[in-house]
Amino acid sequence: MTELYPNTPMPELMKVIGKSERAIYAKAYLMGLKRSEAYLASEHACRLRRENNPGIGSRFKKGAISWNKGISYTAGGRSGETRFKAGTLNGKAAMLLQPIGTERVTKDGIRQRKIRDDGPPQRRWKSVHMILWEQAHGDVPMGHIVVFKDRNTANIDLLNLELISRAENMRRNTIHRYPQELKNTIRQLGKLKKAISEASNEKQDD
């Protein structure tokens, strides 16, 4: 490679070395080999040739107009019958498109309802229990979520819904590995802390 690559045309290199053009170029690159000035100036350099501006005759001239400018293309045959029409949905897109009001159940068991057709796909659906809560109490504050008191996602009843902070939700989810008696104690302790905090805030307001 070191002796032959600088000046030997590629067809001859392929015969002598027994490798493809791509393999030879890759190996030369790894070895830091380059074509000689004489080779680059020769007819064997083809697109690499530096002199005589090779290929200039076939390049698109600046300001030239393409042959098909202003010509509308009309496909023949039955293409007009089979092409997609504007606004038409086919295949999987048509299957996934559901009208507003359609409900579905996620893999986590949460029932959702489609509320819009526009916007990102993840914002077109909303949890039914969230819709029910907001209808009764207004928007959910930032940093809070609505959960099921009995942890049964199928029991979508306003009396079974509770607004809690995400921090509280995290605490609740971390206690499930404990025995039931300890779970109850931790929950009671959480309620006690919340009551103390609320009483303290009311005192400060006074």
N, C-alpha and C positions, 0 to 999 in steps of 0.2 A: 504493500500500500504506500509506504513512504516514498519508494522509488517511482512507482507507476502513476499515482494519482495526479500529481501536478500537471502532467502533459499528455496523458493517455485518454483518448476518447472513451466515453462511457460504454459503448457496445463492446469494445475490446476488453475493458476492465471486467465487464460481466462474464466474458468468456474465460479470461485468465483466472479470476478469483472464484468464479462459480457462485456468485451471489447476485441478488436482485439490485436494481438501481437504487431503490430506497435503502436497502441494507448497506450499500457501499457509501452513500451519502451520509448515513447515520454514523458509520464507523469513522469516516474521515472527519466528521465534526468532533467526535469524541477524542480523536488523535490530534486535533488541531491542524489538520492538513488543509491546504488551499490550492486552488488552481493557479498556475503560473500566469504571468502577464502575457506571455506568448500564446498560451492556450486560450485565454480570454479574448485575444485579438483575432483568433483563427475562426474559420467557418464551423469548427466542431463545437464551439461554445454555444451556438444557437441563441437561446434567450438570454444567456449570460454575457454574450459578446458586448463589449463596451464601445466598439467603434462602429461607424457607419449607421448608428441609430437603427438597429434591426427592428422590424415590425412597424416602422412608421407609416408604411403604405397602407396598412390594414386598420390603422387606428381611426376612431371617430373624430372628425375634424370639429374644432370649436366653431359654433355658429351654424353647423350643418343641420339640416332638417331630416328627420327619419322618414323612411318611405311610407310608413303607415300613419303619419300624423293627420288627424282629422277624419280618419276612416273608421267608422263604427264597425265592430266585428259582430257578425251574426252566425252563430253555430248552426250547422245543418242537421238533417235527420230529425229525430224526435226529441232533441235536447230541450226544445221549448216546453214540451209536455212534462219532462222529468226533472227540470231544474227546480231549486228551492225558490219559493215565493217569499217576498219580503214579509216579515212578521210571522212566518210559519215556523212552528216547532215540530221537530221530528225525532224519532228514536228515543234515547234516554232522556233528553231534555223535556220532551212532551210527557214522558212517564213521570218525571219528577215534579212537573208543574202542577200545583194544586191551587184551587181557588181560595181566596181569603175566607177564613172561618174554619178551614179544614183542621182537624186535630190529629196528632200523632203521639206516640209514646217513645221516648228515647231509650237507649240501652240501660240507663240508670233508673228507668221506671218513672220518669218525669213526663207528665202529659203536657204537650205544647199545642198552641193554637197559632195558625198563620194570621198575621195582622197586617201584612203589606206585601206588595209585589216588587217594589223597588228597593234600592239599597243593597248592602252586602247580604249574602245568603243567611249569615248567622243572626242578622237583625230582623229577618222577615218572620221569625217565629218567636213566641214568648210563652213562658210557663203559665199554665192556666191558673195555678194557685197565686202567682204574682198578680195576674190580671184581677182576680177576685179580691185580693188584699187591697190593691190600689183603688179599686172601685169603692171600697168601704172606708179606707183611711188616707188615700192620697199617695203621692210618690214615695218610694222607699228611699230614706236618707242614704247619702254616700257612706260606704263602710259598713252597711247593714244588709241583711238578707232575711227573707221570709222562709221559715222552716216548719216542718210538720211536728207537732207536739208528740204524737205517738210514733213518729218516724215511719209511718205508713204513707207512702207517696200516692197511694190510690185513694186515700181518705181526704179528698179535696173539699173540706168544709171550713168555713170561716172560723168556727170555734176551735178547729184543730190547727189553726195557723198562728204563728208567733214571730214577731219581729225581734231579731237579736243582732248584735254586732258580729262581724267576722271573727273578732278575737274570741268572743264567747262561743261561737260555733266551733272554733279550733279546740277550745278547752273541752267542750262536750265530746268531741270526736276522739280525744285522746284518753278518755276515761273508760272506754268500752272494753278495754282489756282487763279491767279490775272486776272483783266480785260485786254482785248486786248491792250488798249492804254498803260497801265503800263508795259505789257510784252514787247511792242516795245521799250519803254524807257529803260528798263533794258538791252535789247539786244544791243541797241545803246551805252549805257554806257559801256557794256562789250567790244564792238569793239573799243571804244575810249581808254579804259585802255590798250587794247592789242596794239593799234597803238603807244601809248605813251611809252610803255615798249620796243617795237621794235626800236623806234627812239632813246631811251636812250641807248640801247645796241649797236646800230650803232655808236653813238657818242663816246662811250667808246672804241670801236674798232679803231676809228680814232685816 
